[in-house]
Amino acid sequence: MRLKEKTHRKFVDYFEKMSSLYKGNEFELAFSDIQRETGAASVTLKRAIQSLEKDGVIRVQPGRNSRYARFQYLAAVTAT
């Protein structure tokens, strides 16, 4: 199922902001922090992450436990 454009944009903006904070490097975030910042429900969060990964916007790897994941914003890499 495809995300609404507004929801998609919100998540792209969030990961873009986090990527700039970490200077384009890989970063680890708690899913609860992403939820809090974006205001998304947990189901929407999971769908958004899967959608962005499928579209090649972010790369996701397991984090230190099930509540965390390591992300890399790939759109910044392809833009340079």
FITIRO-972242 format. One record per residue: residue in one letter; x, y, z of N, C-alpha, C, CB in turn. Coordinates in Angstrom, 1 decimal, padded with zeros to 4 digits. Each point is the difference from the previous one (the first is absolute). Glycine has a CB too. Layout:
REM FITIRO-972242
REC  resn    n.xx    n.yy    n.zz   ca.xx   ca.yy   ca.zz    c.xx    c.yy    c.zz   cb.xx   cb.yy   cb.zz
REC     a       X       Y       Z       X       Y       Z       X       Y       Z       X       Y       Z
...
END
This chain:
REM FITIRO-972242
REC  resn    n.xx    n.yy    n.zz   ca.xx   ca.yy   ca.zz    c.xx    c.yy    c.zz   cb.xx   cb.yy   cb.zz
REC     m   000.8  -001.2   000.0  -000.8   001.2   000.0   000.9   001.3   000.0  -001.8  -001.3   001.2
REC     r   001.5   002.2  -002.0   000.7   001.2  -000.2  -000.3   001.0   001.1   000.1  -000.4  -002.5
REC     l   000.9   001.2   002.9  -000.3   001.0   001.0  -000.6   001.3  -000.7   002.0  -000.9   001.4
REC     k  -002.7   001.6  -000.6  -000.5   001.3  -000.5   001.3   000.9  -000.2  -002.3  -000.2   001.2
REC     e   002.1   001.1  -002.1   001.2   000.9  -000.4   000.4   000.8   001.3  -000.8   000.2  -002.4
REC     k  -000.1   000.3   003.1   000.3   000.8   001.2   000.8  -000.8   001.0  -002.0   001.4  -000.3
REC     t   001.6  -002.7   000.5   000.7  -000.9   001.0   001.4  -000.3  -000.6  -002.2  -000.9   000.8
REC     h   002.3   000.6  -002.0   001.2  -000.3  -000.7   001.0   001.1   000.2  -001.2  -001.5  -001.7
REC     r   000.8   002.7   001.4   000.8   001.2   000.1   000.5   000.3   001.4  -001.3   001.0  -001.9
REC     k   000.4  -001.3   002.9   000.3   000.2   001.4   001.2  -000.9   000.4  -002.4   000.6   000.5
REC     f   002.3  -001.9  -000.9   001.1  -000.9   000.3   001.3   000.3  -000.7  -001.7  -001.7   000.4
REC     v   001.6   002.1  -001.7   001.2   000.3  -000.8   000.7   001.3   000.7  -001.1  -000.9  -002.1
REC     d   000.3   001.9   002.4   000.5   001.2   000.7   000.7  -000.4   001.3  -001.8   001.4  -001.0
REC     y   001.2  -002.3   001.8   000.6  -000.4   001.3   001.3  -000.7  -000.2  -002.3  -000.2   000.9
REC     f   002.4  -000.8  -001.8   001.2  -000.7  -000.3   001.1   000.9  -000.6  -001.3  -002.1  -000.3
REC     e   000.9   003.1  -000.5   000.9   000.9  -000.6   000.6   000.9   001.2  -001.3   000.0  -002.2
REC     k   000.5   000.4   003.1   000.4   000.8   001.1   001.0  -000.8   000.9  -002.2   001.3   000.0
REC     m   001.9  -002.5   000.3   000.8  -000.9   000.8   001.4  -000.3  -000.7  -002.1  -001.0   001.1
REC     s   002.0   000.9  -002.4   001.2  -000.3  -000.8   000.9   001.2   000.1  -001.2  -001.5  -001.5
REC     s   000.7   002.7   001.4   000.8   001.2   000.1   000.6   000.2   001.4  -001.4   001.1  -001.8
REC     l   000.7  -001.5   002.8   000.5   000.0   001.4   001.2  -000.9   000.1  -002.3   000.6   000.9
REC     y   002.3  -001.8  -001.5   001.0  -001.0   000.1   001.0   000.1  -001.2  -001.6  -001.4   001.2
REC     k   001.5   002.5  -001.9   000.9   000.3  -001.2   000.1  -001.1  -001.0   001.3   001.4   001.6
REC     g  -002.5  -001.9  -001.9  -000.1  -001.0  -001.1   000.4  -001.4   000.4   000.4   001.8  -001.5
REC     n   000.1  -002.0   002.8   000.4  -001.3   000.4  -001.2  -000.8   000.5   002.2   000.9   000.7
REC     e  -002.0  -002.2  -000.5  -001.1  -000.9   000.5  -000.3   000.4   001.4   000.8  -001.9  -001.5
REC     f  -002.0   001.8   001.9  -000.4   000.4   001.4  -001.0  -001.0   000.6   000.4   002.4  -000.6
REC     e  -000.5  -002.5   001.9  -000.9  -000.9   000.6  -001.1   000.8   000.7   001.9  -001.7   000.3
REC     l  -003.1   001.3  -000.5  -001.2   000.7   000.6  -000.9  -001.0   000.6   000.2   001.9  -001.6
REC     a  -000.9  -001.5   002.7  -001.0  -000.8   000.6  -001.3   000.3  -000.8   001.0   000.1   002.3
REC     f  -001.8  -001.2  -002.5  -001.2   000.2  -000.8  -001.0   001.0   000.7   000.3  -002.4  -000.9
REC     s  -000.2   002.3   002.3  -000.9   000.9   000.8   000.4   001.5  -000.3  -000.3  -001.8   001.8
REC     d   001.6   002.1  -002.0   000.4   001.4  -000.3  -000.5   000.4  -001.3   002.0  -000.3   001.4
REC     i  -002.0  -000.6  -002.4  -000.5   000.4  -001.3  -001.5   000.2   000.0   001.8  -001.4  -001.1
REC     q  -002.5   000.6   001.9  -001.4   000.1   000.2  -000.3   001.4   000.6  -000.3  -002.5   000.2
REC     r   001.0   002.8   000.8  -000.2   001.3   000.8   000.2   001.2  -000.9   000.7  -001.2   002.1
REC     e   000.3   001.1  -002.9   000.4   001.2  -000.9  -001.0   000.1  -001.2   002.4  -000.3   000.7
REC     t  -002.8  -000.8  -001.2  -000.9   000.1  -001.2  -001.5   000.0   000.4   001.8  -001.2  -001.3
REC     g  -002.1   000.8   002.5  -001.4  -000.1   000.4  -000.8  -001.2  -000.7   000.1   002.5   000.4
REC     a   000.7  -003.5  -000.8  -000.7  -001.1  -000.7  -000.3  -001.1   000.9   001.3   000.6  -002.1
REC     a  -002.3  -001.4   001.8  -000.4  -001.2   000.7   001.1  -001.1  -000.3  -002.5   000.6  -000.1
REC     s   002.6  -001.6   000.9   001.0  -001.0  -000.2  -000.2  -000.7  -001.3   000.2  -000.3   002.5
REC     v  -001.4   000.0  -002.9  -000.2  -000.7  -001.3   000.4   000.9  -001.1  -002.0  -001.2   001.0
REC     t   001.7   002.5  -001.0   000.4   000.9  -001.0   001.6   000.1   000.0  -002.2   001.3   000.2
REC     l   002.8  -001.3   000.9   001.4   000.1   000.1   000.7  -001.2  -000.7  -000.2   001.2   002.2
REC     k  -000.3  -002.4  -001.9   000.5  -001.2  -000.7  -000.2   000.0  -001.5  -000.5  -001.3   002.1
REC     r  -000.7   001.7  -002.5  -000.3   000.2  -001.5   000.9   001.0  -000.6  -002.3  -000.7   000.4
REC     a   002.5   001.8   000.3   000.8   001.1  -000.6   001.5  -000.5  -000.2  -001.5   001.7   001.1
REC     i   002.0  -002.3   000.0   001.4  -000.5  -000.1   000.2  -001.0  -001.1   000.3   000.4   002.4
REC     q  -001.3  -001.3  -002.5   000.1  -001.0  -001.1  -000.1   000.6  -001.4  -001.0  -001.7   001.5
REC     s   000.1   002.7  -001.6  -000.2   000.7  -001.3   001.3   000.8  -000.4  -002.5   000.1   000.5
REC     l   003.1   000.6   000.5   001.2   000.8  -000.3   001.1  -000.9  -000.3  -000.8   001.8   001.5
REC     e   000.9  -002.9  -000.9   001.1  -001.0  -000.3  -000.2  -000.5  -001.4   000.3  -000.6   002.5
REC     k  -001.5   000.2  -002.8  -000.3  -000.5  -001.3   000.3   001.0  -001.1  -001.8  -001.5   001.0
REC     d   001.5   002.7  -000.8   000.2   001.1  -001.0   001.5   000.4   000.0  -002.3   000.8   000.4
REC     g   003.1  -001.3   000.5   001.5   000.3  -000.1   000.3   001.4   000.7   000.1  -001.3  -002.1
REC     v  -001.0   001.8   002.9   000.3   001.2   000.7   000.8  -000.2   001.3  -002.2   000.9  -000.9
REC     i   002.0  -002.0   001.6   000.8  -000.3   001.2   000.4  -001.5  -000.1  -001.2   001.7   001.3
REC     r   002.3  -002.0  -000.5   000.4  -001.4   000.2  -000.2  -000.3   001.5   001.7   000.1  -002.0
REC     v  -002.3  -001.2   002.3  -000.3  -000.4   001.4   000.7  -001.3   000.3  -002.2   001.2  -000.1
REC     q   002.8  -001.2   001.3   000.6  -001.2   000.5  -000.4  -000.1   001.5   002.0   000.2  -001.6
REC     p  -002.0  -001.4   002.1  -000.3  -000.2   001.4   000.9   000.8   001.0  -000.8  -002.3  -000.6
REC     g   000.2   002.8   001.6   000.7   000.8   001.0   000.4  -000.9   001.2  -001.2   002.1  -000.7
REC     r   001.5  -001.5   001.8   000.5  -000.7   001.2  -001.0  -000.9   000.6   001.5   001.9   000.4
REC     n  -002.8  -001.6  -000.6  -001.1  -000.9   000.4  -001.2   000.2  -000.9   000.9  -000.1   002.4
REC     s  -002.0  -000.5  -002.1  -001.2   000.1  -000.9  -000.6   001.4   000.0  -000.4  -002.4   000.4
REC     r   000.7   003.3   000.5  -000.6   001.3   000.1   000.9   001.0  -000.8  -001.0  -000.5   002.2
REC     y   002.1   000.1  -002.7   000.9   000.9  -000.7   000.3  -000.5  -001.4   001.0   000.7   002.1
REC     a  -000.6   000.2  -003.0   000.5  -000.4  -001.3   001.0   001.0  -000.5  -002.2  -001.1  -000.6
REC     r   003.1   000.6  -000.2   001.1   000.9  -000.6  -000.5   000.4  -001.4   001.9  -001.2   001.3
REC     f  -001.8   002.5  -001.5  -000.5   000.5  -001.3   001.1   000.8  -000.7  -002.3   000.2   001.0
REC     q   002.2  -000.2  -002.3   000.8   000.9  -000.8  -000.9   000.6  -001.1   002.1  -001.4   000.4
REC     y  -002.1   002.7  -000.5  -000.7   000.7  -000.9   000.7   000.0  -001.4  -001.0   001.5   001.8
REC     l   000.5  -002.2  -002.8   000.7  -000.2  -001.2  -000.3   001.1  -001.0  -000.2  -002.4   000.4
REC     a  -000.8   003.1  -000.3  -000.3   001.1  -001.0   001.1   001.0   000.0  -002.4  -000.3   000.3
REC     a   003.1   000.5   000.9   001.1   001.0   000.0   001.2  -000.6  -000.7  -000.8   000.8   002.2
REC     v   001.0  -002.1  -002.2   001.1  -000.6  -000.7  -000.2   000.1  -001.5   000.3  -001.6   001.9
REC     t  -001.5   001.4  -002.4  -000.3   000.0  -001.4   000.0   001.4  -000.6  -001.3  -002.1   000.3
REC     a   001.1   003.1   000.6  -000.1   001.4  -000.4   001.4   000.6  -000.3  -002.1   000.3   001.3
REC     t   003.1  -000.9  -000.7   001.4   000.5  -000.2   000.7  -000.7  -001.1   000.1   000.6   002.4
END
